[in-house]
Amino acid sequence: MSSDEEFALVVENLHKTFRLPHDRKNSLKSRLINFGSRQTYETFHVLNNINFSVKKGEFFGIVGRNGSGKSTLLKTIGKIYYPTSGKVQVNGTLTPFIELGIGFNAELTGRENVFLNGAILGLTRKETEEKYDEIVGFAELEKFMDQKLKNYSSGMQVRLAFAIAIQAHNDIMLIDEVLAVGDSSFQRKCFEVFRQIKNSDKTVILVTHDMGVVQEFCDRALMIQDSKVIAMGKPREIALRYELANSPDATTKDVTTLERPKDPAIKITNFRLLSGDRPSQRYSIDDKITAEIEIEVRKPTEVQINFFFLKADGAYMAGINSTNEFGAGYKPTKGTHLLRCEIDPGQLTKGEYGVGVGVYTPGYVPEIIDVIDKNYDTKMPSVTIVDKSLYKDGDFYLQGKWSKA
């Protein structure tokens, strides 16, 4: 491992346990009746031998199913909890945005809480006064700042807390899934802040269930399951493991080895790439790319199907969903079906791209039914664009025209 100066956070051999009493003696009567008896406890191992480090300036994701221990980990990093054993070394100052209400006083007004929370985060009164209008404008709470915080909705409190937190000078931001409380408009503003942070020297440690956020913003991520780190690496790989963990037939082995679901209701049985009606993996910028997908429907289920492209490192690049053509409630009948997806020419620059297909349940947060790409099968074909592209660099090909004004 490099010197500690390179890292914003180092976690070594971290264990965290909680002791919960079997019988709570809350009333005076129960205490008197059971006076002298020995209280018994059950021990819960919430974090078990956690080891990882985060470099300074890194955007680092932590994912896992509910109850896996990820929020406890973030609170331990933020010194809300203390380790049962092990080491948590933080090299820099922290801005914790972990739980709704931390640093707020419900009996004070929104205005008073801005100054209170700003002071807790290290802002001087003068700095808070200078940033006050910006904070209130970001939170969109101009009409409510003289009301007591106890009259705010949870979403309003989140907006105010985040608007204050992003003004702090601290080196490291800890962010839990509390952003999910905000509406879609506010979340877009938060994501724009994330983009700005990625261009700064700040370190962000983010706990989230949103795999789109992980893949867009994170440099690396780890996944916790059953109180242990089971995977750490590139965002796309971790996102795939998380999707598998939330599939209907998920097993611990599935998410540890990144294997496809064992017995899905709908299975991808064949995949090939075509140029016209001919098998091909090499295309001109002017060629249409066709994917032919065979699925075996074992149990009729409503699905959406995604044909997607991967970058060289296996990260998700872009995909096209079947919803527009087949509808959101597409439910193929039992048996074998052959599907085609055609990609219009002129959208990929020179280079090699991985491809894949996913079968998912409908909805904004879908569950994976089956998926195949080079992360699961190294024999999956790739697409190579070989000529006629104007530029070798860039993520996509721009089409348009010039004219004289």
C-alpha positions in Angstrom: 0.0 0.0 0.0 1.2 3.5 -0.7 1.9 6.0 2.0 -1.1 7.3 4.0 -0.6 10.8 2.5 -2.1 9.4 -0.7 -5.3 8.3 0.9 -8.3 10.2 2.3 -9.5 7.1 4.1 -7.9 3.8 5.2 -10.1 1.1 6.8 -8.3 -2.0 8.2 -9.8 -5.1 9.9 -12.9 -3.2 10.9 -15.5 -5.0 13.0 -18.7 -3.5 14.4 -21.1 -5.4 16.7 -24.2 -4.4 18.5 -25.6 -6.1 21.6 -29.4 -6.2 21.8 -31.2 -7.2 25.1 -33.6 -10.2 24.7 -36.1 -8.7 27.2 -36.4 -5.0 27.7 -37.5 -4.1 31.2 -39.1 -0.7 30.5 -41.6 -0.5 33.4 -40.8 0.0 37.1 -42.9 -3.1 37.8 -40.9 -5.3 35.5 -37.6 -4.0 36.9 -38.7 -4.8 40.5 -40.0 -8.3 39.6 -36.8 -9.1 37.7 -34.5 -7.3 40.1 -31.2 -9.2 40.5 -31.7 -11.3 37.4 -29.0 -11.2 34.8 -29.8 -9.5 31.5 -29.1 -11.5 28.4 -28.1 -10.2 25.0 -27.9 -11.2 21.4 -24.8 -10.0 19.5 -25.2 -8.8 15.9 -22.1 -8.6 13.7 -22.9 -5.7 11.4 -19.4 -5.3 9.9 -17.0 -8.2 9.7 -13.4 -7.6 8.8 -13.8 -4.7 6.4 -10.7 -3.6 4.5 -10.4 -0.9 1.8 -8.8 2.5 1.2 -10.0 5.6 -0.8 -7.5 7.9 -2.5 -7.7 11.6 -2.1 -9.9 13.2 -4.8 -11.6 9.8 -5.5 -15.4 9.4 -5.9 -16.0 6.1 -4.2 -19.3 4.2 -4.1 -20.6 1.8 -1.4 -23.5 -0.5 -2.4 -25.4 -3.4 -0.9 -28.9 -4.6 -0.2 -30.8 -3.3 2.8 -29.4 -4.6 6.0 -26.0 -5.4 4.5 -24.1 -2.9 6.8 -23.3 -0.1 4.3 -24.9 2.7 6.3 -23.3 1.4 9.5 -19.9 1.6 7.7 -20.5 5.2 6.6 -21.5 6.1 10.2 -18.4 4.5 11.5 -16.3 6.5 9.1 -18.1 9.6 10.2 -17.5 8.8 13.9 -21.2 8.5 14.7 -20.3 4.9 15.7 -17.0 3.7 17.0 -15.4 0.4 15.8 -15.7 -2.6 18.0 -12.2 -3.4 16.7 -10.0 -2.4 13.8 -8.9 0.9 12.4 -10.6 3.8 10.6 -8.0 6.4 9.6 -9.4 9.6 8.0 -6.8 12.0 6.5 -8.7 15.3 6.2 -11.8 17.0 7.5 -15.3 15.5 7.0 -18.7 16.8 5.9 -21.1 14.1 7.0 -24.4 14.1 5.1 -25.6 10.8 6.6 -28.9 11.1 8.5 -31.7 13.5 8.2 -31.6 16.0 11.1 -28.0 15.7 12.2 -26.9 19.1 13.2 -30.4 20.6 13.0 -32.6 21.8 15.8 -36.3 21.3 15.2 -37.3 24.2 17.4 -35.2 26.7 15.5 -36.2 28.4 12.2 -34.7 27.4 8.9 -32.7 30.6 8.9 -31.3 29.9 12.4 -30.5 26.3 11.4 -28.5 27.5 8.4 -26.1 29.4 10.7 -26.1 26.6 13.3 -25.3 23.9 10.8 -22.8 26.1 9.0 -20.9 26.6 12.2 -20.9 22.9 12.9 -19.4 22.3 9.4 -16.7 24.9 10.0 -18.1 28.0 8.2 -17.6 31.4 9.9 -20.7 33.5 10.4 -19.4 35.9 7.8 -19.0 33.1 5.3 -22.5 31.8 6.0 -24.0 35.3 5.6 -22.2 35.6 2.2 -23.5 32.2 1.1 -27.0 32.5 2.7 -28.9 33.5 -0.4 -27.2 30.8 -2.5 -28.0 28.2 0.1 -31.7 29.2 0.3 -31.9 29.4 -3.5 -30.4 26.0 -4.0 -32.8 24.5 -1.5 -35.8 26.4 -3.0 -37.1 27.4 0.4 -37.2 31.2 0.2 -40.8 31.3 1.6 -40.1 29.0 4.5 -36.9 30.2 6.2 -38.7 31.9 9.1 -40.7 28.8 9.9 -39.5 26.3 12.6 -37.8 23.3 11.2 -40.3 20.9 12.8 -42.8 22.2 10.3 -40.7 21.2 7.4 -41.3 18.0 5.4 -38.5 15.4 5.2 -37.8 16.5 1.7 -37.5 20.2 2.6 -35.0 19.3 5.4 -32.9 17.2 3.0 -32.7 20.1 0.5 -31.7 22.5 3.2 -29.1 20.1 4.7 -27.5 19.4 1.3 -27.5 23.0 0.3 -25.5 23.8 3.5 -23.2 20.8 3.3 -21.9 21.6 -0.2 -20.6 25.0 1.0 -18.3 23.5 3.6 -14.5 23.6 3.1 -14.0 20.1 4.2 -11.9 17.6 2.2 -14.2 14.6 2.4 -18.0 14.3 1.9 -19.9 11.3 3.3 -23.3 11.0 1.6 -25.9 8.4 2.4 -29.1 7.5 0.4 -30.9 10.4 2.0 -30.9 12.1 -1.5 -33.6 9.6 -2.4 -36.0 11.7 -0.3 -35.6 14.7 -2.6 -37.8 15.1 -5.8 -36.4 14.5 -9.3 -35.8 18.2 -9.9 -33.7 18.5 -6.7 -31.8 15.3 -7.5 -30.8 16.7 -10.8 -29.3 19.7 -9.1 -27.4 17.4 -6.7 -26.0 15.4 -9.6 -24.8 18.6 -11.2 -23.0 19.3 -7.9 -21.5 15.8 -8.1 -20.1 16.7 -11.6 -18.5 19.8 -10.2 -17.0 17.9 -7.3 -15.5 15.3 -9.7 -13.5 18.2 -11.1 -12.3 19.4 -7.7 -9.9 17.8 -5.2 -12.6 16.7 -2.8 -13.2 13.1 -1.9 -16.7 11.7 -2.0 -17.9 8.5 -0.3 -21.4 7.7 -1.5 -23.8 5.0 -0.3 -26.5 4.4 -2.8 -29.0 1.9 -4.4 -28.8 3.8 -7.7 -26.5 1.9 -10.1 -26.8 4.7 -12.7 -25.2 7.1 -10.2 -22.5 4.6 -9.4 -21.6 4.1 -13.1 -21.8 7.8 -13.9 -19.9 9.3 -11.0 -17.8 6.8 -9.1 -14.2 6.0 -9.9 -14.4 2.8 -7.9 -17.0 1.0 -5.8 -17.4 -1.8 -3.3 -20.3 -4.1 -2.5 -21.2 -5.3 1.0 -23.3 -8.4 1.6 -24.0 -10.1 4.9 -21.6 -7.6 6.7 -18.6 -8.5 4.5 -17.0 -6.8 1.4 -17.7 -9.3 -1.4 -16.4 -7.2 -4.3 -14.5 -4.1 -5.0 -13.5 -2.6 -8.4 -14.8 -0.9 -11.5 -18.3 0.7 -11.2 -19.8 -1.4 -14.0 -18.6 -4.6 -12.4 -20.0 -3.7 -9.0 -23.3 -2.5 -10.6 -23.7 -5.9 -12.3 -23.0 -7.7 -9.1 -25.6 -5.6 -7.3 -28.2 -6.3 -10.0 -27.5 -10.0 -9.6 -27.9 -9.7 -5.8 -31.4 -8.3 -6.4 -32.4 -10.9 -9.0 -35.3 -13.3 -8.0 -32.9 -16.3 -7.8 -29.9 -14.6 -6.4 -27.4 -16.6 -4.3 -24.2 -15.6 -2.5 -22.2 -17.5 -5.1 -23.9 -15.5 -7.9 -22.8 -12.1 -6.7 -19.3 -13.3 -5.7 -18.4 -14.9 -9.0 -20.5 -12.7 -11.3 -22.3 -15.7 -12.8 -25.6 -15.3 -14.7 -28.8 -16.3 -12.9 -29.1 -20.1 -12.8 -32.7 -20.7 -13.7 -34.3 -17.5 -15.0 -37.9 -17.2 -16.1 -36.6 -16.0 -19.4 -33.1 -17.0 -20.6 -31.0 -15.5 -23.4 -30.0 -18.7 -25.4 -28.3 -17.2 -28.4 -26.8 -13.9 -29.6 -25.1 -12.8 -32.8 -24.1 -9.7 -34.6 -25.1 -9.0 -38.3 -24.4 -6.6 -41.1 -27.5 -7.0 -43.2 -28.1 -10.7 -43.1 -24.4 -11.6 -42.8 -22.6 -12.3 -39.5 -20.1 -9.6 -38.8 -18.2 -7.8 -36.1 -16.5 -5.2 -38.2 -18.5 -2.2 -39.4 -18.0 1.1 -41.3 -19.3 4.2 -39.7 -22.0 4.1 -42.4 -23.1 0.6 -41.6 -26.2 -0.4 -39.6 -25.4 -2.7 -36.7 -27.9 -5.5 -36.1 -28.1 -7.7 -33.0 -30.1 -11.0 -33.2 -31.2 -12.3 -29.8 -32.9 -15.6 -29.1 -34.7 -16.0 -25.8 -36.3 -19.0 -24.2 -39.5 -18.1 -22.2 -39.9 -20.7 -19.5 -42.4 -18.7 -17.5 -44.3 -15.8 -19.2 -43.2 -12.6 -17.5 -43.5 -8.9 -18.3 -40.1 -7.7 -19.3 -38.0 -5.0 -21.0 -35.0 -5.9 -23.0 -31.8 -3.8 -23.4 -29.1 -4.1 -26.1 -26.1 -2.2 -24.9 -22.5 -1.2 -25.7 -19.6 -1.3 -23.3 -16.4 0.7 -23.2 -13.0 -1.1 -23.4 -12.8 -1.4 -19.6 -16.2 -3.1 -19.4 -18.1 0.1 -18.3 -21.6 0.6 -19.5 -21.6 3.1 -22.4 -25.2 3.3 -23.9 -28.1 1.0 -24.6 -31.4 0.8 -26.4 -34.5 -0.4 -24.7 -37.4 -2.5 -26.2 -40.1 -0.4 -24.4 -40.8 2.0 -27.3 -41.5 -0.8 -29.8 -42.8 -3.6 -27.6 -44.4 -1.6 -24.8 -43.8 -1.4 -21.1 -45.7 -4.6 -20.4 -44.2 -6.9 -23.1 -45.0 -10.4 -22.0 -43.7 -13.0 -24.5 -45.5 -16.4 -24.6 -43.9 -19.6 -23.5 -41.4 -21.0 -26.0 -38.5 -19.6 -28.1 -38.5 -16.1 -29.6 -36.1 -14.5 -32.0 -35.7 -10.7 -31.6 -33.7 -8.2 -33.6 -32.4 -4.8 -32.6 -31.0 -2.4 -35.3 -28.6 0.4 -34.5 -28.6 3.3 -37.0 -25.2 4.1 -38.6 -23.1 7.2 -37.7 -23.1 7.0 -33.9 -19.9 5.2 -33.0 -16.3 6.5 -33.6 -13.4 4.2 -34.6 -12.6 1.6 -32.0 -13.7 -1.6 -30.4 -16.8 -1.9 -28.2 -18.2 -4.7 -26.1 -21.9 -5.6 -26.4 -24.5 -7.2 -24.3 -28.1 -7.9 -23.7 -30.1 -7.7 -20.5 -33.6 -9.0 -19.8 -35.2 -7.0 -16.9 -38.5 -6.6 -15.1 -40.4 -3.4 -16.1 -40.1 -0.2 -14.0 -37.8 2.6 -13.0 -35.7 0.3 -10.7 -35.8 -3.1 -12.6 -34.7 -6.4 -11.4 -32.4 -8.5 -13.6 -33.8 -11.7 -15.1 -30.9 -12.6 -17.3 -27.9 -10.8 -18.7 -25.0 -11.6 -21.0 -21.9 -9.5 -21.9 -18.1 -10.0 -21.7 -18.3 -9.5 -17.9 -20.2 -12.8 -17.8 -18.9 -14.6 -20.9 -15.5 -13.8 -22.4 -16.6 -15.4 -25.7 -19.1 -12.6 -26.3 -18.4 -10.8 -29.6 -17.3 -7.2 -29.9 -18.1 -4.5 -32.4 -15.2 -2.8 -34.3 -15.7 0.4 -36.2 -12.9 0.4 -38.8 -13.0 3.4 -41.1 -14.6 6.6 -42.4 -14.9 8.2 -38.9 -13.6 11.7 -39.0 -12.0 11.5 -35.5 -10.5 8.7 -33.4 -11.2 10.5 -30.1 -14.5 11.2 -28.4 -17.4 9.2 -27.1 -19.7 9.5 -30.0 -19.9 10.8 -33.6 -21.4 14.2 -34.2 -23.5 14.7 -37.3 -24.4 18.1 -38.6 -23.4 20.7 -41.1 -21.8 24.1 -41.4 -23.0 27.1 -43.3 -22.0 30.8 -43.7 -24.2 33.2 -41.8 
